[in-house]
Amino acid sequence: MHEEFSASFELDLEPLIRFVFSRMGMDQNQITKVQSFRKAIHTLKEKYSKELKKITETLNNSETSVRTVLELLDSEFGISSTQFVPSQNILIPLFDFTFQHGYCGAKDIPRSVKNKMLYWFLVASFNGTYSSSPNYKIDDDLGIIREGGKDFPIKELIKLMKNRPPYRGDIERNSVVNVYSNVLRGRAGKEYLMLLDVLLYRKQATDWASKTVKSEKAAIHHIFPREFLKENGETRDEMINCLANLTFIDPDINSGIGDNAPGSYFKDYVGKDESIFEKHMIPSKEEFWLIDNYEKFLEARAKLVWQNTSDLLDELQK
C-alpha cells in the first residue's frame, strides 16, 4: 500500500502506519513507541487470530479511504503530492472519516461534507496543528470523528484546535498580510507555499504557458526577480523570498524572464492575457512595478492574497 501511495503522492510511511493501526484499535502512543508497539502487535495477533478476514477487510478499506482523500485533494485543491503539505499527519483524520463512512471515491462525498473536510485540512495545515504533541491531538481528533454522525465534525474539531497549542482555529489576516519571512528556507514556509498553490488552482490560474498551475510541474517564480532586487540594493532574504513576491509559472518561462524587471517582462507574458494579473493576484497598476515602490507592491499583493484566502474560507463554510 505504501509503495503505491509513495509513488503517486509521495506519502510517507508514518501517517499510513498511524492510520491503519489506529483502525485496528491502537492509540498513537502504542503506535509510535517501540516497546508499546511490540506489545500491541502481540495483542492484535491474539485478537485477530481467528478472524483474519477482518484484517484483510481493514487493509482494503484503508487503501480505499486513502485513495479517496488523495483524489479529493487533487480535484479540489490541485494537491497531487505532499511537496508543500506542512505535515502529512494532517491527512490522518481525513483518512479516518472517509473510512468511517465507507466512501469509495471523492464523488461519493456530499458537497457540504467535502467543504468541511477541505476547510479543516487547510486551516489545520496552515496553523501546524500537529507540530507539537501530535499523539494526543490525533487521538482526540479521531475520537471526535468516530463519535460523530454522517457529517464531518468541523465545529468540534475547530473547538479542540482553539483550546490547545497553537491555539488557532482559523487563518488570521495578520498571518498573511503582515508576514515578511523567507518562505523558501527549508520547511519553514511550506504552509504559505501550499496556500498559494491552492489559491492559484482554485482561481484556475495558468502557468503562463496555457496550462493550469500544478506546483509539482511549475517553478517558484519571483515576481520581482531575485537578481534584479539584489542589483537594486534589496538583499534581505525575508523581503526577496516572502510570500507576496512569489507565484508558480512554467519553468521555461521562469528561466526566460531571468533578472528582467516586472515592467519589462509583463509586457511579453502577462500583456498577452490581462486575466493573469487577477488570477495570480498581482497588482495591475504599473506604479507598483517600479523598484522604488517594491514595498508598496508587497503590501498590495499580500492584501490580494489575503482577500482570496478569505473568500475561499467563506466559500468552504457554506
Summary of the structure (lengths in Angstrom):
residues: 318
radius of gyration: 21.8
end to end distance: 34.8
largest distance: 74.6
contacts: 976
relative contact order: 0.09
helix: 65%
strand: 3%
